[in-house]
């Protein structure tokens, strides 16, 4: 049972890291695009 559990935990950590990285990239791009617009409006 231990090897199977370790594989599942490892796969979940890798998937979480990939999703987190993609979300960060998408959010980072949105923020850099939106901030100048907000500054120009002020």
C-alpha positions as CSV (number, residue, x, y, z in Angstrom):
1,X,0.0,0.0,0.0
2,X,2.8,2.4,0.7
3,X,4.2,2.5,-2.9
4,X,0.8,3.1,-4.4
5,X,0.1,5.9,-1.9
6,X,3.4,7.5,-2.6
7,X,2.7,7.4,-6.4
8,X,-0.7,8.9,-5.9
9,X,0.6,11.7,-3.7
10,X,3.5,12.4,-6.1
11,X,1.1,12.6,-9.1
12,X,-1.2,15.0,-7.2
13,X,1.7,17.2,-6.2
14,X,2.9,17.4,-9.8
15,X,-0.6,18.1,-11.1
16,X,-1.1,20.8,-8.4
17,X,2.2,22.4,-9.4
18,X,1.3,22.4,-13.1
19,X,-2.2,23.9,-12.4
20,X,-0.7,26.5,-10.0
21,X,1.9,27.5,-12.5
22,X,-0.6,27.9,-15.3
23,X,-2.9,29.8,-13.1
24,X,-0.1,32.1,-12.0
25,X,0.9,32.8,-15.6
26,X,-2.6,33.6,-16.6
27,X,-3.2,35.8,-13.6
28,X,0.2,37.5,-13.9
29,X,-0.6,38.4,-17.6
30,X,-4.1,39.7,-16.7
31,X,-2.7,41.9,-13.9
32,X,0.0,43.4,-16.1
33,X,-2.5,44.1,-18.8
34,X,-5.1,45.6,-16.4
35,X,-2.9,47.7,-14.2
36,X,-2.0,50.3,-16.9
37,X,-5.7,50.6,-17.8
38,X,-6.5,51.4,-14.2
39,X,-3.7,53.9,-13.9
40,X,-4.8,55.7,-17.1
41,X,-8.4,55.9,-15.9
42,X,-7.3,57.5,-12.6
